Structure formats: C-alpha cells, structure tokens
C-alpha cells in the first residue's frame, strides 16, 4: 500500500496586477514583500493577459523551482 507524502519547495513566479496606474500597481505589489501568502482557485490563472476575466491579482501557472524548503513528511497525519 502506498502512502502520500509532502514536501515544501521554493518557487519563483510572476504575479500579474491589474491597476489604474503604475503607482497603484506598486502599492499592491508591496503587499507581497516579506510576507507569506497563499494563492488558489481563480488566482492561479492561465488566461491571456488581455482577457477581461483575468483576476485583478493573479499568479502565473508557470513557476521556477529552487529546491526543497523543508523535510519530506506524511500528508496523511
């Protein structure tokens, strides 16, 4: 019988921000600095950048991995 395990990894990704101007976009982007946050559901988007249904803040589904950030542990506990 197989078991499910998990491991955290370090990822770099692009966040797309819809804003009225660059100043507003910078303010929104600063909220990500030195912070832990989670994206899920509609925020991870493969929509085209000109799609009117692109969320105001979205995370590209394409990411670059930079190795393990923690130990492997059981996901079933």
N, C-alpha and C positions, 0 to 999 in steps of 0.2 A: 504494500500500500504506500502510495506517495503522499507526502505532506507538503504544505505550502509554506514557503519562507519568504522573507522580505529583507531588503537592504536599501538604505537611503543612498542616493547618488547626487553628486554636484552637477547641476545643469546650468547652462547659459542659454538664454532665449531672448527673442525680441518681443517687446511689448509695443503694441500699436495704440495710440491715443488719439481720439477724435476731439478736437478742441477748436474754439473760435480763433485762437492765435497762438503763436509760439510761447508767449508768456504764460498763458493758461496751461498749455501742454507741459511746460517745465514745472509749474506748480503741481500738477497732477503726478508727474514723474517723480518728483521729490518724495512723494508719499511711499515710494518703493525703496528709498535709500535706507540702508541699515535696518531693515525690517524683515520680519518673517510674514509671509502671506501665502494664501492658497488660491489657486485658480481651478475651476472645474466647470463642467457643463458648457454653457454658451460662451464663457470667457476664453476657452481654448477654441480658436476658430480657424478654419481653412477657407473661409470666404475670401473673395477677391477684395483688394483694398478699396475699390470704388463701389463695393456692394453697399447699398443704403442700410442693409440689415446687419452690417458689421457692428459689433458692440462698441460702446464708447471707449472701453478699455478692453483689449483682447491680447491674448498671448498666442504667438505663432506656434503651430504644432511641430515645427522643425526646431530642434534644440541640439546643442553640442554638449556631450558628456565630458566631465573632468574627473572621473574616478569615484570611488566609494567615499561616502561621508560617514559611514558607521558600520557596525558589525552586522553580519547576517543573523537574523533572529526568526523565530517561528511566527508566522502570521495567524496561526490558529489558536493562540493562547487567549 
